[in-house]
Amino acid sequence: MGRIGMKCLPGVVILLGCWMASVAVAADVPADKPDDIVLVSEQWIAYTKANGTGLGWDLMREVFEPAGIKVALRTEPYTRAVGLVQRGEADAWVGAYQDEVEGTLYPKWHYDTDEIYALGLASKPAPTLKTLGNYRLAWVRGYEYQHYLPNVLHFNEVARRDHILSMLDHARADLYIDARPEVDFILGQTKEPQRFRMTYLTAIPLFLSFADNARGHFLRDLFDQRMAQLVRSGKLRPIFARWKQPYPFNADESTGKTGAIQ
């Protein structure tokens, strides 16, 4: 009897192992595996335009669609985008900073970096990260740069970017803080760009932030898997090159992690 048991055991073990593996996989997948992902973003120039074009949207399609997940796009102001994900009305928002808000899920991998600049009058001293506390700063509501830049003491939040140059001209703020494309767009609104100065401050990793539900857990884990594959294969490089933007994974292409702000 023992000999018969010994002959049957390997087959039983294999079947049991397969069954356990299938149960483990099923536990990680929602009852209805999503066939799409609803991504919401503010409209950023050449990045997440409402018509579906831009570097950010191209990256998202490359991450999800080869894995069978159709990308559905939605354009909303930043704070509303965050709220939609927190309430589970969208799957993730684009352009999050790590651990930016509570109640949502953050992946291990970032997908890009924000190059952050200060815009001010050229007649005033150029700022550095160490001297930011000497200035009255302004940025778009919801961006929360006080958590990601050092030495911030005085700041104000604005609803839109329409009147930034006038705000600087009339000394309602010393510096406006934003990502490079938005600063370039603002400077494009004046016939005297030489009156203003852009100063590079730092680069901040950009993440998707996912809804804290079954879909969100599945899509976050899929995002991390796909990013690991894409960075190792180099398949994202042509997308950044096409949009003439720096490739953000040269420093460490094995983990997706970046260093702290200096």
VOLUM-526735 format. One record per residue (C-alpha): x, y, z; residue number from 1; residue in three letters. Coordinates in pm, 1 decimal, decimal comma. Example, Ala and Ser with C-alpha at 12.3 -4.5 7.8 and 13.67 -1.06 7.14 Angstrom:
REM residues 2
{east 1230,0	north -450,0	up 780,0	num 1	residuo Ala}
{east 1367,0	north -106,0	up 714,0	num 2	residuo Ser}
REM end
This chain:
REM residues 262
{east 0,0	north 0,0	up 0,0	num 1	residuo Met}
{east 283,4	north 235,3	up 79,1	num 2	residuo Gly}
{east 442,5	north 168,2	up -260,7	num 3	residuo Arg}
{east 117,8	north 251,9	up -442,0	num 4	residuo Ile}
{east 95,5	north 571,0	up -238,5	num 5	residuo Gly}
{east 447,6	north 665,5	up -339,9	num 6	residuo Met}
{east 364,8	north 622,9	up -708,2	num 7	residuo Lys}
{east 47,1	north 833,9	up -686,5	num 8	residuo Cys}
{east 189,5	north 1111,6	up -470,6	num 9	residuo Leu}
{east 376,1	north 1311,9	up -739,2	num 10	residuo Pro}
{east 63,0	north 1343,4	up -952,6	num 11	residuo Gly}
{east -142,2	north 1446,2	up -653,9	num 12	residuo Val}
{east 116,9	north 1705,9	up -554,9	num 13	residuo Val}
{east 124,3	north 1848,4	up -906,2	num 14	residuo Ile}
{east -254,5	north 1874,2	up -923,6	num 15	residuo Leu}
{east -271,2	north 2026,5	up -576,8	num 16	residuo Leu}
{east 1,5	north 2275,0	up -662,1	num 17	residuo Gly}
{east -176,2	north 2380,0	up -980,6	num 18	residuo Cys}
{east -502,9	north 2422,7	up -794,3	num 19	residuo Trp}
{east -339,5	north 2632,4	up -522,0	num 20	residuo Met}
{east -167,7	north 2851,2	up -782,6	num 21	residuo Ala}
{east -495,6	north 2910,7	up -961,3	num 22	residuo Ser}
{east -663,9	north 3003,5	up -634,4	num 23	residuo Val}
{east -381,9	north 3247,7	up -552,3	num 24	residuo Ala}
{east -411,3	north 3415,4	up -894,0	num 25	residuo Val}
{east -789,1	north 3433,5	up -867,9	num 26	residuo Ala}
{east -760,3	north 3602,5	up -528,6	num 27	residuo Ala}
{east -563,6	north 3888,0	up -688,4	num 28	residuo Asp}
{east -807,7	north 3944,5	up -974,7	num 29	residuo Val}
{east -1144,2	north 4119,5	up -937,9	num 30	residuo Pro}
{east -1453,5	north 3904,2	up -996,2	num 31	residuo Ala}
{east -1488,2	north 4081,7	up -1330,7	num 32	residuo Asp}
{east -1135,5	north 4139,3	up -1460,4	num 33	residuo Lys}
{east -1130,7	north 4493,5	up -1601,2	num 34	residuo Pro}
{east -1098,1	north 4530,0	up -1975,7	num 35	residuo Asp}
{east -1037,3	north 4904,1	up -1946,3	num 36	residuo Asp}
{east -885,7	north 5164,3	up -1714,7	num 37	residuo Ile}
{east -1046,0	north 5504,7	up -1661,5	num 38	residuo Val}
{east -762,8	north 5756,0	up -1628,9	num 39	residuo Leu}
{east -836,8	north 6115,8	up -1536,6	num 40	residuo Val}
{east -599,2	north 6409,4	up -1574,1	num 41	residuo Ser}
{east -576,6	north 6781,4	up -1594,9	num 42	residuo Glu}
{east -508,1	north 6895,4	up -1950,9	num 43	residuo Gln}
{east -133,2	north 6955,7	up -1976,2	num 44	residuo Trp}
{east 31,1	north 7090,1	up -2289,8	num 45	residuo Ile}
{east 177,7	north 6818,9	up -2515,4	num 46	residuo Ala}
{east 121,9	north 6572,3	up -2230,6	num 47	residuo Tyr}
{east -241,9	north 6493,7	up -2153,8	num 48	residuo Thr}
{east -449,3	north 6689,2	up -2403,1	num 49	residuo Lys}
{east -825,3	north 6643,5	up -2406,6	num 50	residuo Ala}
{east -806,9	north 6501,4	up -2759,6	num 51	residuo Asn}
{east -600,8	north 6206,0	up -2634,5	num 52	residuo Gly}
{east -262,2	north 6320,2	up -2763,3	num 53	residuo Thr}
{east 53,6	north 6384,8	up -2563,1	num 54	residuo Gly}
{east 345,0	north 6209,6	up -2398,7	num 55	residuo Leu}
{east 147,6	north 6108,2	up -2089,2	num 56	residuo Gly}
{east -134,8	north 5945,3	up -2283,7	num 57	residuo Trp}
{east 110,4	north 5767,1	up -2516,1	num 58	residuo Asp}
{east 289,3	north 5623,4	up -2211,5	num 59	residuo Leu}
{east -36,0	north 5503,9	up -2054,8	num 60	residuo Met}
{east -145,2	north 5331,4	up -2375,0	num 61	residuo Arg}
{east 192,4	north 5156,8	up -2402,4	num 62	residuo Glu}
{east 167,9	north 5036,3	up -2042,9	num 63	residuo Val}
{east -188,0	north 4902,9	up -2044,8	num 64	residuo Phe}
{east -315,3	north 4825,1	up -2392,9	num 65	residuo Glu}
{east -66,8	north 4547,6	up -2483,9	num 66	residuo Pro}
{east -185,4	north 4379,8	up -2161,4	num 67	residuo Ala}
{east -545,3	north 4385,1	up -2283,5	num 68	residuo Gly}
{east -658,5	north 4691,0	up -2085,5	num 69	residuo Ile}
{east -811,7	north 4968,1	up -2298,0	num 70	residuo Lys}
{east -724,2	north 5319,4	up -2184,6	num 71	residuo Val}
{east -1026,3	north 5547,4	up -2137,5	num 72	residuo Ala}
{east -938,1	north 5915,2	up -2091,1	num 73	residuo Leu}
{east -1112,9	north 6188,0	up -1895,1	num 74	residuo Arg}
{east -1005,0	north 6550,7	up -1857,1	num 75	residuo Thr}
{east -1076,1	north 6732,2	up -1530,0	num 76	residuo Glu}
{east -909,3	north 6995,5	up -1308,2	num 77	residuo Pro}
{east -646,4	north 6840,6	up -1083,5	num 78	residuo Tyr}
{east -833,0	north 6853,9	up -752,7	num 79	residuo Thr}
{east -1145,1	north 6707,8	up -912,7	num 80	residuo Arg}
{east -936,3	north 6428,5	up -1068,3	num 81	residuo Ala}
{east -806,0	north 6336,2	up -723,8	num 82	residuo Val}
{east -1157,0	north 6336,2	up -578,2	num 83	residuo Gly}
{east -1292,5	north 6112,2	up -853,5	num 84	residuo Leu}
{east -1029,9	north 5848,7	up -775,6	num 85	residuo Val}
{east -1078,7	north 5877,8	up -400,2	num 86	residuo Gln}
{east -1450,9	north 5809,4	up -451,7	num 87	residuo Arg}
{east -1385,3	north 5520,7	up -691,1	num 88	residuo Gly}
{east -1545,8	north 5702,5	up -986,1	num 89	residuo Glu}
{east -1221,9	north 5673,0	up -1186,1	num 90	residuo Ala}
{east -945,2	north 5413,2	up -1168,0	num 91	residuo Asp}
{east -640,5	north 5640,7	up -1140,5	num 92	residuo Ala}
{east -524,5	north 5996,7	up -1193,6	num 93	residuo Trp}
{east -217,6	north 6100,2	up -1388,7	num 94	residuo Val}
{east 65,7	north 6311,8	up -1250,1	num 95	residuo Gly}
{east 50,9	north 6220,9	up -881,3	num 96	residuo Ala}
{east 344,4	north 6272,3	up -649,1	num 97	residuo Tyr}
{east 431,2	north 5978,9	up -422,0	num 98	residuo Gln}
{east 195,2	north 5943,6	up -121,7	num 99	residuo Asp}
{east 37,9	north 6275,5	up -215,7	num 100	residuo Glu}
{east -301,9	north 6204,3	up -58,9	num 101	residuo Val}
{east -449,9	north 5939,6	up 166,8	num 102	residuo Glu}
{east -707,8	north 5685,0	up 60,6	num 103	residuo Gly}
{east -553,6	north 5588,3	up -273,9	num 104	residuo Thr}
{east -296,7	north 5331,9	up -388,3	num 105	residuo Leu}
{east 54,5	north 5412,7	up -510,5	num 106	residuo Tyr}
{east 268,0	north 5178,5	up -722,9	num 107	residuo Pro}
{east 638,7	north 5109,9	up -680,5	num 108	residuo Lys}
{east 721,5	north 5247,2	up -1024,2	num 109	residuo Trp}
{east 702,4	north 5605,5	up -1136,9	num 110	residuo His}
{east 651,2	north 5661,6	up -1509,7	num 111	residuo Tyr}
{east 805,4	north 6007,5	up -1559,5	num 112	residuo Asp}
{east 948,2	north 6303,7	up -1369,1	num 113	residuo Thr}
{east 827,7	north 6661,8	up -1332,8	num 114	residuo Asp}
{east 1102,1	north 6917,5	up -1393,4	num 115	residuo Glu}
{east 1002,5	north 7197,2	up -1157,3	num 116	residuo Ile}
{east 1089,1	north 7560,2	up -1236,0	num 117	residuo Tyr}
{east 1044,6	north 7894,8	up -1066,3	num 118	residuo Ala}
{east 928,5	north 8185,7	up -1282,8	num 119	residuo Leu}
{east 1004,1	north 8537,1	up -1164,4	num 120	residuo Gly}
{east 1111,7	north 8880,4	up -1279,9	num 121	residuo Leu}
{east 1461,7	north 8887,1	up -1429,0	num 122	residuo Ala}
{east 1536,1	north 9199,5	up -1222,3	num 123	residuo Ser}
{east 1504,0	north 9000,4	up -897,0	num 124	residuo Lys}
{east 1768,6	north 8758,7	up -758,2	num 125	residuo Pro}
{east 1750,5	north 8403,4	up -892,2	num 126	residuo Ala}
{east 1619,3	north 8156,3	up -632,3	num 127	residuo Pro}
{east 1769,5	north 7829,0	up -515,2	num 128	residuo Thr}
{east 1616,7	north 7546,7	up -312,5	num 129	residuo Leu}
{east 1797,5	north 7684,5	up -6,8	num 130	residuo Lys}
{east 1659,5	north 8036,6	up -48,1	num 131	residuo Thr}
{east 1293,7	north 7957,5	up -129,0	num 132	residuo Leu}
{east 1195,5	north 8068,2	up 220,8	num 133	residuo Gly}
{east 1289,7	north 8424,1	up 125,4	num 134	residuo Asn}
{east 1021,2	north 8442,5	up -143,5	num 135	residuo Tyr}
{east 642,6	north 8464,3	up -167,6	num 136	residuo Arg}
{east 555,7	north 8168,3	up -386,6	num 137	residuo Leu}
{east 247,4	north 8082,3	up -590,3	num 138	residuo Ala}
{east 126,5	north 7770,4	up -768,0	num 139	residuo Trp}
{east -195,1	north 7613,1	up -896,2	num 140	residuo Val}
{east -438,7	north 7498,5	up -629,1	num 141	residuo Arg}
{east -399,8	north 7132,6	up -539,5	num 142	residuo Gly}
{east -34,8	north 7095,7	up -640,7	num 143	residuo Tyr}
{east 90,6	north 7097,3	up -279,7	num 144	residuo Glu}
{east 449,2	north 7191,0	up -361,7	num 145	residuo Tyr}
{east 508,0	north 7280,7	up 3,2	num 146	residuo Gln}
{east 537,7	north 6906,5	up 70,1	num 147	residuo His}
{east 795,8	north 6846,7	up -204,4	num 148	residuo Tyr}
{east 1015,0	north 7156,2	up -198,7	num 149	residuo Leu}
{east 1236,1	north 7248,1	up 98,4	num 150	residuo Pro}
{east 1232,4	north 7571,6	up 295,2	num 151	residuo Asn}
{east 888,8	north 7687,3	up 176,7	num 152	residuo Val}
{east 745,8	north 7945,3	up 418,3	num 153	residuo Leu}
{east 514,7	north 8179,3	up 223,2	num 154	residuo His}
{east 287,6	north 8057,3	up -56,3	num 155	residuo Phe}
{east -47,4	north 8119,1	up -219,7	num 156	residuo Asn}
{east -257,9	north 7895,2	up -444,6	num 157	residuo Glu}
{east -419,7	north 8023,1	up -764,1	num 158	residuo Val}
{east -719,0	north 7877,7	up -944,2	num 159	residuo Ala}
{east -580,4	north 7916,6	up -1298,4	num 160	residuo Arg}
{east -266,5	north 8013,7	up -1488,3	num 161	residuo Arg}
{east -433,8	north 8301,2	up -1676,7	num 162	residuo Asp}
{east -283,4	north 8595,3	up -1487,5	num 163	residuo His}
{east 54,1	north 8470,2	up -1366,2	num 164	residuo Ile}
{east 261,5	north 8732,0	up -1549,7	num 165	residuo Leu}
{east 40,9	north 9012,5	up -1420,7	num 166	residuo Ser}
{east 66,5	north 8869,1	up -1069,8	num 167	residuo Met}
{east 446,9	north 8881,7	up -1089,8	num 168	residuo Leu}
{east 445,5	north 9228,4	up -1249,5	num 169	residuo Asp}
{east 229,1	north 9370,7	up -970,9	num 170	residuo His}
{east 432,6	north 9202,3	up -693,7	num 171	residuo Ala}
{east 144,7	north 8986,7	up -569,7	num 172	residuo Arg}
{east 399,3	north 8702,9	up -563,9	num 173	residuo Ala}
{east 775,2	north 8681,5	up -612,8	num 174	residuo Asp}
{east 786,6	north 8344,9	up -787,7	num 175	residuo Leu}
{east 545,8	north 8115,1	up -966,3	num 176	residuo Tyr}
{east 623,4	north 7740,1	up -937,7	num 177	residuo Ile}
{east 523,3	north 7488,7	up -1204,1	num 178	residuo Asp}
{east 648,7	north 7220,2	up -1442,0	num 179	residuo Ala}
{east 856,5	north 7331,3	up -1740,9	num 180	residuo Arg}
{east 589,4	north 7295,1	up -2016,4	num 181	residuo Pro}
{east 342,7	north 7511,6	up -1823,2	num 182	residuo Glu}
{east 608,0	north 7775,2	up -1752,6	num 183	residuo Val}
{east 699,4	north 7778,7	up -2122,6	num 184	residuo Asp}
{east 331,1	north 7824,0	up -2210,5	num 185	residuo Phe}
{east 296,2	north 8117,3	up -1968,7	num 186	residuo Ile}
{east 605,2	north 8287,8	up -2111,4	num 187	residuo Leu}
{east 458,7	north 8241,9	up -2458,0	num 188	residuo Gly}
{east 183,5	north 8486,7	up -2361,9	num 189	residuo Gln}
{east 416,3	north 8788,5	up -2337,7	num 190	residuo Thr}
{east 594,6	north 8987,7	up -2607,1	num 191	residuo Lys}
{east 874,1	north 9060,7	up -2357,5	num 192	residuo Glu}
{east 991,3	north 8722,3	up -2229,5	num 193	residuo Pro}
{east 1331,8	north 8873,7	up -2149,3	num 194	residuo Gln}
{east 1170,7	north 9051,9	up -1853,4	num 195	residuo Arg}
{east 1124,1	north 8715,1	up -1681,0	num 196	residuo Phe}
{east 1359,2	north 8440,4	up -1567,6	num 197	residuo Arg}
{east 1302,8	north 8064,3	up -1541,5	num 198	residuo Met}
{east 1508,9	north 7886,6	up -1275,3	num 199	residuo Thr}
{east 1532,5	north 7508,1	up -1251,5	num 200	residuo Tyr}
{east 1466,4	north 7380,7	up -899,2	num 201	residuo Leu}
{east 1435,3	north 7001,2	up -898,4	num 202	residuo Thr}
{east 1275,9	north 6693,6	up -1057,9	num 203	residuo Ala}
{east 993,8	north 6507,4	up -883,3	num 204	residuo Ile}
{east 890,4	north 6150,5	up -981,9	num 205	residuo Pro}
{east 540,9	north 6118,5	up -1128,7	num 206	residuo Leu}
{east 307,2	north 5830,9	up -1042,7	num 207	residuo Phe}
{east -37,6	north 5705,9	up -1117,1	num 208	residuo Leu}
{east -251,2	north 5696,9	up -802,1	num 209	residuo Ser}
{east -517,8	north 5425,4	up -804,7	num 210	residuo Phe}
{east -858,0	north 5385,7	up -642,8	num 211	residuo Ala}
{east -846,9	north 5172,6	up -328,3	num 212	residuo Asp}
{east -1077,0	north 4894,9	up -449,9	num 213	residuo Asn}
{east -1045,9	north 4557,5	up -623,5	num 214	residuo Ala}
{east -1000,9	north 4716,2	up -967,7	num 215	residuo Arg}
{east -743,2	north 4956,8	up -831,2	num 216	residuo Gly}
{east -537,8	north 4683,5	up -665,2	num 217	residuo His}
{east -535,3	north 4475,2	up -983,6	num 218	residuo Phe}
{east -450,2	north 4771,0	up -1209,3	num 219	residuo Leu}
{east -177,0	north 4898,9	up -976,2	num 220	residuo Arg}
{east -6,7	north 4558,3	up -969,6	num 221	residuo Asp}
{east -38,9	north 4529,4	up -1347,0	num 222	residuo Leu}
{east 112,1	north 4876,9	up -1385,4	num 223	residuo Phe}
{east 417,4	north 4775,6	up -1179,2	num 224	residuo Asp}
{east 461,2	north 4454,0	up -1378,2	num 225	residuo Gln}
{east 436,2	north 4632,4	up -1711,7	num 226	residuo Arg}
{east 667,5	north 4918,7	up -1611,6	num 227	residuo Met}
{east 935,4	north 4671,7	up -1501,4	num 228	residuo Ala}
{east 910,7	north 4497,0	up -1838,2	num 229	residuo Gln}
{east 905,4	north 4816,8	up -2044,1	num 230	residuo Leu}
{east 1198,4	north 4984,8	up -1871,7	num 231	residuo Val}
{east 1415,7	north 4673,5	up -1897,0	num 232	residuo Arg}
{east 1329,4	north 4635,0	up -2265,5	num 233	residuo Ser}
{east 1381,8	north 5003,8	up -2344,5	num 234	residuo Gly}
{east 1043,3	north 5026,1	up -2518,8	num 235	residuo Lys}
{east 955,8	north 5356,0	up -2353,2	num 236	residuo Leu}
{east 1262,6	north 5537,4	up -2486,1	num 237	residuo Arg}
{east 1117,0	north 5605,4	up -2835,8	num 238	residuo Pro}
{east 805,8	north 5761,1	up -2680,0	num 239	residuo Ile}
{east 1010,5	north 6012,4	up -2480,0	num 240	residuo Phe}
{east 1229,1	north 6077,6	up -2785,1	num 241	residuo Ala}
{east 923,4	north 6139,2	up -3004,4	num 242	residuo Arg}
{east 803,2	north 6408,6	up -2765,4	num 243	residuo Trp}
{east 1158,7	north 6546,2	up -2717,1	num 244	residuo Lys}
{east 1151,1	north 6487,8	up -2341,9	num 245	residuo Gln}
{east 1430,3	north 6347,4	up -2119,7	num 246	residuo Pro}
{east 1419,1	north 5976,4	up -2043,8	num 247	residuo Tyr}
{east 1365,6	north 5938,9	up -1666,1	num 248	residuo Pro}
{east 1506,5	north 5592,3	up -1595,4	num 249	residuo Phe}
{east 1880,2	north 5620,1	up -1653,4	num 250	residuo Asn}
{east 1976,6	north 5634,2	up -1284,9	num 251	residuo Ala}
{east 1821,6	north 5304,0	up -1176,9	num 252	residuo Asp}
{east 1642,4	north 5092,0	up -1434,6	num 253	residuo Glu}
{east 1589,2	north 4790,6	up -1210,1	num 254	residuo Ser}
{east 1357,9	north 4914,3	up -935,5	num 255	residuo Thr}
{east 1182,5	north 5224,9	up -1057,6	num 256	residuo Gly}
{east 1298,0	north 5413,6	up -748,6	num 257	residuo Lys}
{east 1462,3	north 5752,3	up -756,6	num 258	residuo Thr}
{east 1661,2	north 5950,6	up -510,0	num 259	residuo Gly}
{east 1531,7	north 6218,7	up -277,6	num 260	residuo Ala}
{east 1517,5	north 6581,8	up -378,6	num 261	residuo Ile}
{east 1853,1	north 6749,4	up -322,9	num 262	residuo Gln}
REM end
